[in-house]
């Protein structure tokens, strides 16, 4: 018998009414022997292969999700199952079948660093079509409801629970239960550490069910680990997964993907306008983002600082420093916001040394007015996600507002995000 062949394809995009995606996953096994068992007078059992068959199981997904506000989102999966065997006679007659089911997911994000989700898999009742139908005698089977409760914690990093030496660490936990079956509760744990912007290390525990000697259901705690790479809009991921106590069941997973260009890919190729008369877009070299000697790739606000400096919206200093922790004055912030609107600002007007230094409370009100929030208050700015970078830290409205904070909050506004998207499409 050969190894199992897996195939996974998917595509998704965002529209005004939500996000829509389509996917396909399959597993196939070739040359499965069909045998007859003969018992000899001596008590031996002779296995005699008489035919071979191939097996394929596939699932088609139609997915929809919508984010109703910064805190709450809803998702729905419609699934269509297909199971086939290449041999459809004898003992394998009618062994193929098709089915349909649905998954419903809810996501709640009470804090910028914490997300909690609940997923009900196979939630479609049998009376509404949630079943699998075998070809043989049109026999129908319901699919067991599976409930998953999970949480994601951004432990360290920008908008994380804490900021520690520019580290980027996330932890994920999940509980899994079949409410209609007599099975124990499963626990799954995963962690991810982005050592650099393009390299990640992963480690986790994946519990699964196993049969016990007494005929009951036990639990295997399987170790998982892996690495992730991303560059030029492409991703590569490798994962090691232990399956039970049998070493030969240990699996190695590889995947290559394309996720497009975002703020993580700073010096990559970009897709430009379609060539005249051609069918495919031209690959253009993306301009290098402006770099500063005092902003390394791990700095919590590096991305918005580098983008807006490249766009000429926020200035650095002649010595190639940005001085992110320096205070920003009212005149300087007004100049930044004017440039974000596409207005021309004279350099001397943007760098008056006698301007009033802003507190965080004052600056956030200015950003709330710039973004058109109603009412333009700190509470509205927080609800809009402008203050996610603070994590669990106090707002502290009297604290001096810094240049790094200005770039970070601007990146959360609609106008700031439009500027970055326009830059990436050039």
NUSEMI-503190 format. One record per residue (C-alpha): residue in three letters; x, y, z. Coordinates in pm, 1 decimal, padded with zeros to 6 digits. Each point is the difference from the previous one (the first is absolute). Layout:
+------+----------+----------+----------+
! type !        x !        y !        z !
+------+----------+----------+----------+
!  ALA !        X !        Y !        Z !
...
+------+----------+----------+----------+
END
This chain:
+------+----------+----------+----------+
! type !        x !        y !        z !
+------+----------+----------+----------+
!  UNK !  00000.0 !  00000.0 !  00000.0 !
!  UNK !  00133.7 !  00342.6 ! -00096.3 !
!  UNK !  00020.7 !  00321.7 !  00206.2 !
!  UNK ! -00305.5 !  00222.0 !  00030.5 !
!  UNK ! -00002.9 !  00283.4 ! -00255.4 !
!  UNK ! -00143.7 !  00331.1 !  00121.7 !
!  UNK ! -00113.2 !  00294.8 ! -00211.2 !
!  UNK ! -00117.6 !  00336.5 !  00127.6 !
!  UNK ! -00107.4 !  00296.7 ! -00214.1 !
!  UNK ! -00169.3 !  00322.6 !  00097.2 !
!  UNK ! -00072.5 !  00356.4 ! -00103.5 !
!  UNK ! -00166.7 !  00285.0 !  00187.0 !
!  UNK ! -00060.0 !  00371.1 ! -00039.3 !
!  UNK ! -00170.4 !  00284.3 !  00182.6 !
!  UNK ! -00310.3 !  00176.2 ! -00133.4 !
!  UNK ! -00221.9 !  00280.4 !  00137.1 !
!  UNK ! -00242.2 ! -00259.4 !  00137.2 !
!  UNK !  00270.0 ! -00212.7 !  00168.6 !
!  UNK !  00268.4 ! -00253.9 ! -00090.2 !
!  UNK ! -00072.8 ! -00287.8 ! -00235.6 !
!  UNK !  00216.2 ! -00305.8 ! -00064.8 !
!  UNK !  00005.0 ! -00333.3 ! -00175.6 !
!  UNK !  00213.3 ! -00299.6 !  00090.8 !
!  UNK !  00061.5 ! -00363.5 ! -00075.0 !
!  UNK !  00175.4 ! -00265.0 !  00210.7 !
!  UNK !  00054.6 ! -00363.8 ! -00086.8 !
!  UNK !  00178.5 ! -00309.4 !  00123.1 !
!  UNK !  00071.9 ! -00296.2 ! -00224.5 !
!  UNK !  00144.0 ! -00346.3 !  00040.0 !
!  UNK !  00100.2 ! -00224.5 ! -00288.1 !
!  UNK !  00020.1 ! -00377.3 ! -00041.4 !
!  UNK ! -00195.8 ! -00103.3 !  00308.6 !
!  UNK ! -00002.7 ! -00382.3 ! -00002.2 !
!  UNK ! -00331.0 ! -00184.2 !  00031.4 !
!  UNK !  00057.7 ! -00342.9 !  00151.2 !
!  UNK ! -00176.0 ! -00321.3 !  00092.4 !
!  UNK !  00084.5 ! -00164.4 !  00330.7 !
!  UNK !  00020.7 ! -00379.9 !  00012.9 !
!  UNK !  00021.0 ! -00195.3 !  00325.7 !
!  UNK !  00208.8 ! -00316.4 ! -00020.9 !
!  UNK ! -00055.8 ! -00315.2 !  00209.9 !
!  UNK !  00310.0 !  00090.0 !  00198.6 !
!  UNK ! -00155.5 !  00330.6 !  00106.6 !
!  UNK !  00204.8 !  00219.6 ! -00228.8 !
!  UNK ! -00156.6 !  00281.0 ! -00202.8 !
!  UNK !  00104.8 !  00043.8 ! -00362.7 !
!  UNK ! -00050.2 !  00342.4 ! -00158.8 !
!  UNK ! -00044.9 ! -00010.9 ! -00376.7 !
!  UNK ! -00026.6 !  00331.8 ! -00195.5 !
!  UNK ! -00247.5 ! -00026.3 ! -00286.1 !
!  UNK ! -00027.1 !  00363.6 ! -00112.6 !
!  UNK !  00124.0 !  00353.4 !  00061.9 !
!  UNK ! -00186.5 !  00329.4 !  00022.6 !
!  UNK !  00081.9 !  00369.2 !  00031.0 !
!  UNK ! -00173.2 !  00222.3 !  00254.9 !
!  UNK ! -00067.8 !  00374.5 ! -00013.6 !
!  UNK ! -00179.4 !  00218.9 !  00250.4 !
!  UNK ! -00057.2 !  00367.9 ! -00076.2 !
!  UNK ! -00173.4 !  00301.5 !  00153.0 !
!  UNK ! -00109.9 !  00313.8 ! -00184.7 !
!  UNK ! -00033.1 !  00314.2 !  00212.1 !
!  UNK ! -00196.3 !  00318.8 ! -00056.7 !
!  UNK !  00087.6 !  00242.1 !  00278.1 !
!  UNK ! -00138.1 !  00335.8 !  00105.1 !
!  UNK !  00097.1 !  00230.4 !  00284.2 !
!  UNK ! -00088.0 !  00348.8 !  00109.9 !
!  UNK !  00145.5 !  00230.5 !  00260.1 !
!  UNK ! -00287.1 !  00200.3 !  00147.5 !
!  UNK !  00220.1 !  00223.8 !  00214.4 !
!  UNK !  00356.2 ! -00003.8 !  00139.2 !
!  UNK ! -00112.1 ! -00245.3 !  00270.4 !
!  UNK ! -00237.6 ! -00251.6 ! -00159.3 !
!  UNK !  00014.9 ! -00214.6 ! -00317.5 !
!  UNK ! -00204.6 ! -00288.1 ! -00143.7 !
!  UNK !  00100.7 ! -00277.9 ! -00240.9 !
!  UNK ! -00178.3 ! -00277.5 ! -00190.2 !
!  UNK !  00132.1 ! -00304.6 ! -00187.9 !
!  UNK ! -00214.4 ! -00202.1 ! -00240.3 !
!  UNK !  00159.7 ! -00341.4 ! -00070.6 !
!  UNK ! -00063.9 ! -00257.3 ! -00266.8 !
!  UNK !  00157.7 ! -00345.1 !  00048.9 !
!  UNK !  00093.3 ! -00253.6 ! -00267.8 !
!  UNK !  00137.4 ! -00349.9 !  00067.4 !
!  UNK !  00089.6 ! -00236.8 ! -00284.6 !
!  UNK !  00171.8 ! -00331.0 ! -00067.0 !
!  UNK !  00139.9 ! -00096.2 ! -00339.7 !
!  UNK ! -00154.0 ! -00347.6 !  00040.8 !
!  UNK ! -00379.7 ! -00001.9 !  00019.8 !
!  UNK ! -00088.2 ! -00368.1 ! -00005.3 !
!  UNK ! -00008.7 ! -00293.1 !  00236.4 !
!  UNK !  00069.9 !  00097.7 !  00357.4 !
!  UNK !  00062.7 !  00359.9 ! -00111.1 !
!  UNK ! -00333.7 !  00046.5 ! -00174.4 !
!  UNK ! -00173.6 !  00313.8 !  00125.2 !
!  UNK !  00289.6 !  00095.9 !  00228.6 !
!  UNK !  00012.5 !  00351.4 ! -00146.6 !
!  UNK ! -00217.6 !  00287.4 !  00114.1 !
!  UNK ! -00059.0 !  00373.1 !  00034.6 !
!  UNK ! -00110.1 !  00229.4 !  00278.3 !
!  UNK ! -00049.5 !  00356.9 !  00117.1 !
!  UNK !  00059.3 !  00182.9 !  00325.5 !
!  UNK !  00062.8 !  00348.1 !  00139.8 !
!  UNK !  00225.9 !  00163.3 !  00258.6 !
!  UNK ! -00084.0 !  00313.1 !  00197.3 !
!  UNK !  00265.0 !  00213.3 !  00168.0 !
!  UNK ! -00004.9 !  00303.0 !  00230.6 !
!  UNK !  00295.4 !  00218.8 !  00095.0 !
!  UNK !  00016.2 !  00248.1 !  00284.7 !
!  UNK !  00296.1 !  00233.8 !  00048.1 !
!  UNK ! -00044.5 !  00170.6 !  00338.2 !
!  UNK !  00355.8 !  00139.6 ! -00002.1 !
!  UNK !  00251.0 !  00072.9 ! -00272.7 !
!  UNK !  00226.2 ! -00283.3 !  00116.8 !
!  UNK ! -00272.8 ! -00258.9 !  00071.5 !
!  UNK ! -00245.4 ! -00182.1 ! -00226.5 !
!  UNK ! -00251.4 ! -00266.0 !  00106.6 !
!  UNK ! -00184.0 ! -00218.6 ! -00246.5 !
!  UNK ! -00261.9 ! -00273.2 ! -00009.6 !
!  UNK ! -00046.9 ! -00238.5 ! -00292.8 !
!  UNK ! -00284.4 ! -00246.4 ! -00045.1 !
!  UNK !  00097.3 ! -00251.9 ! -00268.7 !
!  UNK ! -00266.2 ! -00211.1 ! -00170.5 !
!  UNK ! -00269.2 !  00224.1 !  00147.4 !
!  UNK ! -00254.3 ! -00057.9 ! -00277.7 !
!  UNK ! -00286.5 ! -00223.8 !  00122.5 !
!  UNK ! -00071.2 ! -00321.1 ! -00193.0 !
!  UNK ! -00346.2 !  00129.5 ! -00085.6 !
!  UNK !  00161.0 !  00293.6 ! -00183.0 !
!  UNK !  00242.6 ! -00213.5 ! -00201.5 !
!  UNK !  00283.0 ! -00045.9 !  00247.6 !
!  UNK !  00077.8 ! -00363.3 ! -00082.3 !
!  UNK !  00208.5 ! -00240.3 ! -00208.7 !
!  UNK ! -00177.5 ! -00229.0 ! -00246.6 !
!  UNK !  00154.3 ! -00328.6 ! -00110.7 !
!  UNK ! -00069.7 ! -00131.7 ! -00349.7 !
!  UNK ! -00080.1 ! -00342.3 !  00139.9 !
!  UNK ! -00371.1 ! -00000.2 !  00089.6 !
!  UNK !  00015.3 !  00381.5 !  00027.3 !
!  UNK !  00082.0 ! -00045.5 !  00366.4 !
!  UNK !  00028.5 !  00331.4 !  00187.1 !
!  UNK !  00225.2 !  00087.8 !  00292.6 !
!  UNK !  00007.9 !  00313.4 !  00211.2 !
!  UNK !  00331.2 !  00164.9 !  00081.0 !
!  UNK !  00089.3 !  00056.5 !  00366.5 !
!  UNK ! -00004.2 !  00355.9 !  00129.0 !
!  UNK !  00344.2 !  00122.0 !  00106.4 !
!  UNK !  00039.8 !  00310.8 !  00216.5 !
!  UNK !  00332.6 !  00183.2 !  00022.8 !
!  UNK !  00074.5 !  00280.9 !  00242.5 !
!  UNK !  00326.4 !  00183.0 ! -00061.5 !
!  UNK !  00199.9 !  00302.8 !  00108.9 !
!  UNK !  00286.9 !  00194.5 ! -00156.2 !
!  UNK !  00233.1 !  00211.9 !  00212.8 !
!  UNK !  00257.6 !  00238.4 ! -00146.6 !
!  UNK !  00241.7 ! -00033.7 !  00290.2 !
!  UNK !  00277.9 !  00229.8 ! -00123.6 !
!  UNK !  00017.3 !  00240.9 ! -00290.2 !
!  UNK ! -00176.2 !  00303.4 ! -00143.8 !
!  UNK ! -00351.8 !  00018.1 !  00153.7 !
!  UNK !  00099.2 ! -00299.5 !  00215.1 !
!  UNK ! -00067.7 ! -00069.2 !  00367.4 !
!  UNK !  00352.6 !  00118.6 !  00070.5 !
!  UNK !  00289.5 !  00143.5 ! -00200.0 !
!  UNK !  00333.9 ! -00162.2 !  00072.2 !
!  UNK !  00317.8 !  00066.9 ! -00198.4 !
!  UNK ! -00196.4 !  00023.6 ! -00326.0 !
!  UNK ! -00096.2 ! -00368.6 !  00023.8 !
!  UNK ! -00304.4 ! -00133.3 ! -00188.5 !
!  UNK ! -00152.6 ! -00301.6 !  00176.4 !
!  UNK ! -00352.3 ! -00144.0 ! -00023.4 !
!  UNK ! -00170.2 ! -00283.4 !  00189.9 !
!  UNK ! -00311.6 ! -00190.8 ! -00108.9 !
!  UNK ! -00214.1 ! -00245.6 !  00199.4 !
!  UNK ! -00303.5 ! -00207.0 ! -00094.4 !
!  UNK ! -00251.8 ! -00232.4 !  00164.3 !
!  UNK ! -00181.6 ! -00255.1 ! -00216.5 !
!  UNK ! -00308.8 ! -00200.3 !  00088.4 !
!  UNK ! -00263.2 ! -00222.5 ! -00164.3 !
!  UNK ! -00310.5 !  00085.6 !  00208.1 !
!  UNK ! -00204.2 ! -00289.7 ! -00143.3 !
!  UNK !  00268.9 ! -00268.5 !  00039.2 !
!  UNK !  00155.5 ! -00159.2 !  00306.8 !
!  UNK !  00353.0 !  00125.5 ! -00056.9 !
!  UNK !  00241.7 !  00185.5 !  00227.3 !
!  UNK !  00081.8 !  00369.3 ! -00045.6 !
!  UNK !  00305.9 !  00075.6 ! -00215.9 !
!  UNK !  00249.8 !  00278.7 !  00058.9 !
!  UNK !  00228.1 !  00157.2 ! -00259.1 !
!  UNK !  00273.2 !  00258.1 !  00054.3 !
!  UNK !  00220.4 !  00186.3 ! -00245.5 !
!  UNK !  00259.3 !  00276.1 !  00011.2 !
!  UNK !  00168.1 !  00209.3 ! -00268.0 !
!  UNK !  00311.0 !  00218.7 !  00029.0 !
!  UNK !  00096.5 !  00225.3 ! -00289.7 !
!  UNK !  00375.2 !  00019.3 !  00048.3 !
!  UNK !  00014.0 !  00247.8 ! -00290.1 !
!  UNK ! -00269.5 !  00138.1 ! -00228.8 !
!  UNK !  00059.7 ! -00285.1 ! -00242.6 !
!  UNK !  00081.9 ! -00296.2 !  00227.4 !
!  UNK ! -00220.6 ! -00169.1 !  00260.2 !
!  UNK !  00038.7 ! -00292.2 !  00240.5 !
!  UNK ! -00304.4 ! -00200.6 !  00114.9 !
!  UNK ! -00061.5 ! -00255.4 !  00275.7 !
!  UNK ! -00315.1 ! -00166.2 !  00127.7 !
!  UNK ! -00197.8 ! -00295.7 !  00136.6 !
!  UNK ! -00280.6 ! -00157.1 ! -00203.8 !
!  UNK ! -00215.3 ! -00244.9 !  00195.1 !
!  UNK ! -00197.9 ! -00264.6 ! -00186.6 !
!  UNK ! -00210.0 ! -00303.9 !  00080.1 !
!  UNK !  00135.4 ! -00355.0 !  00016.6 !
!  UNK ! -00147.7 ! -00340.6 !  00073.4 !
!  UNK !  00085.0 ! -00151.2 !  00337.2 !
!  UNK !  00061.2 ! -00366.0 !  00078.4 !
!  UNK ! -00330.1 ! -00012.6 !  00187.0 !
!  UNK ! -00187.3 !  00108.5 ! -00310.5 !
!  UNK ! -00057.3 !  00358.5 !  00113.9 !
!  UNK !  00128.7 !  00332.8 ! -00128.1 !
!  UNK !  00325.5 !  00149.1 !  00126.9 !
!  UNK !  00212.1 !  00301.7 ! -00090.0 !
!  UNK !  00332.3 !  00035.1 ! -00182.8 !
!  UNK !  00199.1 !  00318.2 !  00067.7 !
!  UNK !  00196.1 !  00058.2 ! -00320.0 !
!  UNK !  00295.9 !  00237.1 ! -00023.5 !
!  UNK !  00005.3 !  00241.7 ! -00294.6 !
!  UNK !  00261.5 !  00249.2 ! -00114.7 !
!  UNK !  00087.3 !  00192.1 ! -00312.9 !
!  UNK !  00143.3 !  00305.3 ! -00171.5 !
!  UNK ! -00144.6 !  00270.4 ! -00224.2 !
!  UNK !  00163.7 !  00220.6 ! -00260.9 !
!  UNK ! -00140.7 !  00292.1 ! -00195.5 !
!  UNK !  00164.4 !  00214.7 ! -00265.5 !
!  UNK ! -00096.9 !  00173.1 ! -00324.5 !
!  UNK ! -00367.7 ! -00064.8 !  00070.8 !
!  UNK !  00052.8 ! -00376.9 !  00021.7 !
!  UNK ! -00016.2 ! -00225.0 !  00305.6 !
!  UNK !  00160.0 ! -00334.2 !  00079.2 !
!  UNK ! -00100.7 ! -00206.5 !  00300.7 !
!  UNK !  00125.8 ! -00328.3 !  00139.0 !
!  UNK ! -00160.8 ! -00195.9 !  00284.6 !
!  UNK !  00094.5 ! -00317.2 !  00185.7 !
!  UNK ! -00290.3 ! -00190.1 !  00155.0 !
!  UNK !  00017.4 ! -00304.5 !  00221.8 !
!  UNK ! -00296.6 ! -00237.0 ! -00028.0 !
!  UNK ! -00029.9 ! -00235.0 !  00295.7 !
!  UNK !  00268.1 ! -00239.3 !  00111.2 !
!  UNK !  00076.0 ! -00149.5 ! -00341.6 !
!  UNK !  00306.1 !  00175.9 ! -00141.5 !
!  UNK ! -00086.7 ! -00087.5 ! -00358.3 !
!  UNK ! -00313.6 !  00214.4 !  00034.1 !
!  UNK !  00204.9 !  00315.2 !  00061.0 !
!  UNK ! -00075.4 !  00246.2 ! -00279.2 !
!  UNK !  00181.3 !  00290.3 ! -00165.0 !
!  UNK ! -00211.1 !  00272.6 ! -00161.7 !
!  UNK !  00120.7 !  00255.5 ! -00254.3 !
!  UNK ! -00194.8 !  00287.3 ! -00151.6 !
!  UNK !  00078.5 !  00286.1 ! -00235.6 !
!  UNK ! -00237.2 !  00292.7 ! -00037.2 !
!  UNK ! -00038.3 !  00349.3 ! -00135.8 !
!  UNK ! -00163.7 !  00260.2 !  00222.5 !
!  UNK !  00077.1 !  00315.9 ! -00196.3 !
!  UNK !  00183.9 !  00306.1 !  00108.4 !
!  UNK ! -00062.1 !  00173.0 !  00325.2 !
!  UNK !  00201.7 !  00201.6 !  00245.4 !
!  UNK !  00217.3 ! -00300.3 !  00084.6 !
!  UNK !  00155.5 ! -00017.6 ! -00342.7 !
!  UNK !  00209.1 !  00309.5 ! -00038.5 !
!  UNK !  00248.7 ! -00066.6 ! -00279.0 !
!  UNK ! -00192.3 ! -00244.0 ! -00214.4 !
!  UNK ! -00124.2 ! -00019.7 ! -00355.8 !
!  UNK ! -00344.7 !  00139.6 ! -00057.7 !
!  UNK ! -00278.1 ! -00068.0 ! -00248.6 !
!  UNK ! -00064.2 !  00301.8 ! -00219.5 !
!  UNK ! -00222.7 !  00092.9 ! -00289.4 !
!  UNK ! -00074.7 ! -00255.9 ! -00271.3 !
!  UNK !  00227.5 !  00021.7 ! -00298.3 !
!  UNK ! -00169.3 !  00139.0 ! -00309.9 !
!  UNK ! -00114.5 ! -00288.8 ! -00210.4 !
!  UNK !  00107.2 ! -00251.5 !  00262.3 !
!  UNK ! -00195.5 ! -00221.2 !  00235.5 !
!  UNK !  00227.3 !  00010.7 !  00300.6 !
!  UNK !  00101.1 !  00285.1 !  00231.0 !
!  UNK !  00349.7 !  00143.3 ! -00010.4 !
!  UNK !  00224.5 ! -00061.3 !  00300.1 !
!  UNK !  00148.5 !  00327.8 !  00117.1 !
!  UNK !  00270.8 !  00057.5 !  00254.6 !
!  UNK ! -00149.2 !  00154.6 !  00310.7 !
!  UNK !  00192.2 !  00309.0 !  00122.5 !
!  UNK !  00193.2 ! -00055.4 !  00318.7 !
!  UNK ! -00163.1 !  00134.5 !  00309.6 !
!  UNK !  00182.3 !  00278.9 !  00175.0 !
!  UNK !  00218.7 ! -00133.6 !  00280.0 !
!  UNK !  00119.9 !  00164.2 !  00320.1 !
!  UNK !  00304.3 ! -00091.7 !  00206.4 !
!  UNK ! -00199.1 !  00003.6 !  00324.8 !
!  UNK ! -00294.2 ! -00211.4 ! -00130.1 !
!  UNK !  00073.5 ! -00369.8 ! -00035.7 !
!  UNK ! -00232.3 ! -00258.9 ! -00151.6 !
!  UNK ! -00119.2 ! -00108.6 !  00345.9 !
!  UNK ! -00111.7 !  00343.2 !  00113.5 !
!  UNK ! -00371.6 ! -00005.3 !  00083.8 !
!  UNK ! -00088.2 !  00290.0 ! -00234.2 !
!  UNK !  00262.3 ! -00063.7 ! -00269.8 !
!  UNK ! -00245.6 ! -00070.5 ! -00280.6 !
!  UNK ! -00216.2 !  00315.1 !  00017.5 !
!  UNK !  00307.2 !  00217.2 !  00061.0 !
!  UNK !  00179.7 ! -00135.2 ! -00308.4 !
!  UNK ! -00306.6 !  00016.2 ! -00225.4 !
!  UNK ! -00102.3 !  00354.0 !  00090.8 !
!  UNK !  00361.5 !  00120.6 ! -00015.8 !
!  UNK !  00031.7 ! -00151.7 ! -00349.7 !
!  UNK ! -00325.7 !  00170.8 ! -00101.2 !
!  UNK !  00132.0 !  00332.7 !  00130.5 !
!  UNK ! -00278.0 !  00030.0 !  00257.1 !
!  UNK !  00224.0 !  00000.0 !  00307.1 !
!  UNK !  00359.5 !  00126.4 !  00009.2 !
!  UNK !  00318.8 ! -00145.4 !  00140.4 !
!  UNK !  00317.1 !  00191.2 !  00082.4 !
!  UNK !  00304.2 !  00079.9 ! -00217.1 !
!  UNK !  00216.0 ! -00243.7 !  00200.5 !
!  UNK ! -00227.9 ! -00287.1 ! -00120.0 !
!  UNK ! -00166.6 ! -00039.3 !  00339.6 !
!  UNK ! -00370.8 !  00014.9 !  00069.4 !
!  UNK !  00009.5 !  00049.3 !  00379.1 !
!  UNK ! -00326.2 ! -00188.4 !  00060.0 !
!  UNK ! -00019.3 !  00081.8 !  00370.7 !
!  UNK !  00031.2 !  00375.9 ! -00050.1 !
!  UNK ! -00307.2 !  00211.8 !  00060.7 !
!  UNK ! -00199.5 !  00121.9 ! -00299.7 !
!  UNK ! -00133.9 !  00354.8 !  00002.0 !
!  UNK ! -00344.3 !  00118.4 ! -00103.1 !
!  UNK !  00141.4 !  00164.7 ! -00312.3 !
!  UNK !  00193.4 ! -00311.3 ! -00098.5 !
!  UNK ! -00303.7 ! -00224.1 !  00045.2 !
!  UNK ! -00219.8 !  00237.8 ! -00199.1 !
!  UNK !  00259.1 ! -00009.3 ! -00278.9 !
!  UNK ! -00000.3 ! -00382.2 !  00004.6 !
!  UNK ! -00378.2 ! -00012.8 ! -00025.0 !
!  UNK ! -00006.2 !  00261.0 ! -00275.0 !
!  UNK !  00245.8 ! -00204.3 ! -00207.2 !
!  UNK ! -00211.4 ! -00309.8 !  00061.4 !
!  UNK ! -00285.7 !  00192.3 ! -00163.4 !
!  UNK !  00222.5 !  00078.7 ! -00299.1 !
!  UNK !  00066.5 !  00363.6 !  00089.6 !
!  UNK !  00338.7 !  00165.5 ! -00044.3 !
!  UNK !  00163.3 !  00125.7 !  00318.6 !
!  UNK !  00307.4 !  00220.7 !  00011.5 !
!  UNK !  00288.0 ! -00155.4 !  00190.3 !
!  UNK !  00049.9 !  00301.1 !  00224.8 !
!  UNK ! -00367.2 ! -00009.3 !  00094.9 !
!  UNK !  00034.5 ! -00363.7 !  00101.6 !
!  UNK !  00305.3 !  00040.0 !  00220.5 !
!  UNK ! -00067.0 !  00296.9 !  00225.7 !
!  UNK !  00191.3 ! -00064.2 !  00320.0 !
!  UNK ! -00225.2 !  00226.4 !  00209.3 !
!  UNK ! -00319.8 ! -00192.9 ! -00069.9 !
!  UNK ! -00193.5 ! -00147.3 !  00288.7 !
!  UNK !  00097.4 ! -00355.7 !  00092.0 !
!  UNK ! -00307.0 ! -00224.6 ! -00001.2 !
!  UNK ! -00118.1 ! -00236.6 !  00268.4 !
!  UNK ! -00141.9 ! -00336.4 ! -00097.2 !
!  UNK ! -00350.5 !  00109.8 !  00090.4 !
!  UNK !  00024.2 !  00312.0 ! -00219.0 !
!  UNK !  00151.7 ! -00187.5 ! -00294.6 !
!  UNK ! -00262.8 ! -00276.1 !  00007.4 !
!  UNK ! -00277.7 !  00263.7 ! -00017.4 !
!  UNK !  00171.6 !  00151.5 ! -00306.2 !
!  UNK !  00015.6 ! -00342.4 ! -00166.1 !
!  UNK ! -00365.2 ! -00067.5 !  00086.5 !
!  UNK ! -00100.7 !  00324.3 ! -00175.6 !
!  UNK !  00228.2 ! -00081.3 ! -00294.5 !
!  UNK ! -00167.1 ! -00341.2 ! -00036.4 !
!  UNK ! -00350.3 !  00148.6 !  00024.8 !
!  UNK ! -00092.3 ! -00192.8 !  00314.1 !
!  UNK ! -00325.5 !  00104.5 !  00160.3 !
!  UNK !  00041.4 !  00100.8 !  00272.0 !
!  UNK !  00373.3 !  00081.2 ! -00036.0 !
!  UNK !  00100.7 ! -00140.8 !  00336.7 !
!  UNK !  00269.5 ! -00228.4 !  00136.9 !
!  UNK ! -00265.3 ! -00265.2 !  00063.9 !
!  UNK ! -00103.5 !  00010.6 ! -00367.8 !
!  UNK !  00364.8 ! -00020.8 ! -00106.0 !
!  UNK !  00049.8 ! -00305.0 !  00219.4 !
!  UNK ! -00311.3 ! -00166.8 ! -00142.3 !
!  UNK !  00130.0 !  00065.8 ! -00352.9 !
!  UNK !  00321.9 ! -00187.8 !  00083.4 !
!  UNK !  00231.0 !  00304.2 !  00007.8 !
!  UNK !  00141.1 ! -00093.5 !  00342.1 !
!  UNK !  00061.9 ! -00371.3 ! -00050.0 !
!  UNK !  00374.9 !  00060.8 !  00027.3 !
!  UNK ! -00042.7 !  00076.2 !  00371.4 !
!  UNK ! -00105.9 ! -00355.6 !  00077.2 !
!  UNK ! -00091.3 ! -00017.7 !  00369.0 !
!  UNK !  00189.8 !  00317.0 !  00088.9 !
!  UNK ! -00194.2 !  00296.1 !  00138.1 !
!  UNK ! -00102.5 !  00270.9 ! -00246.6 !
!  UNK !  00170.9 !  00268.8 !  00211.3 !
!  UNK ! -00134.9 !  00306.6 ! -00185.9 !
!  UNK !  00255.1 !  00234.6 !  00156.3 !
!  UNK !  00300.7 ! -00189.3 ! -00137.2 !
!  UNK !  00205.6 !  00169.2 ! -00272.9 !
!  UNK ! -00106.0 ! -00121.6 ! -00346.0 !
!  UNK !  00287.4 ! -00137.0 ! -00208.7 !
!  UNK !  00087.1 ! -00003.9 ! -00368.8 !
!  UNK ! -00028.3 ! -00380.6 ! -00007.4 !
!  UNK ! -00352.0 !  00016.6 !  00141.6 !
!  UNK ! -00097.9 !  00250.0 ! -00269.2 !
!  UNK !  00108.5 ! -00237.5 ! -00277.8 !
!  UNK ! -00169.7 ! -00297.3 !  00167.6 !
!  UNK ! -00338.4 !  00170.5 !  00048.2 !
!  UNK !  00008.2 !  00149.3 ! -00350.6 !
!  UNK !  00037.0 ! -00355.0 ! -00137.0 !
!  UNK ! -00328.2 ! -00090.7 !  00174.3 !
!  UNK ! -00198.0 !  00279.3 ! -00167.4 !
!  UNK ! -00182.7 ! -00043.2 ! -00329.7 !
!  UNK !  00208.0 !  00269.1 ! -00169.8 !
!  UNK !  00328.4 ! -00149.7 !  00120.6 !
!  UNK ! -00099.4 ! -00347.8 ! -00119.0 !
!  UNK ! -00105.0 !  00141.1 ! -00337.4 !
!  UNK !  00342.5 !  00161.8 ! -00042.6 !
!  UNK !  00176.9 ! -00329.8 !  00068.5 !
!  UNK ! -00228.0 ! -00193.1 ! -00236.0 !
!  UNK !  00055.6 !  00255.9 ! -00276.6 !
!  UNK !  00374.4 ! -00029.9 !  00050.4 !
!  UNK ! -00010.8 ! -00379.0 ! -00025.4 !
!  UNK ! -00201.1 !  00016.5 ! -00323.0 !
!  UNK !  00232.3 !  00244.3 ! -00179.1 !
+------+----------+----------+----------+
END
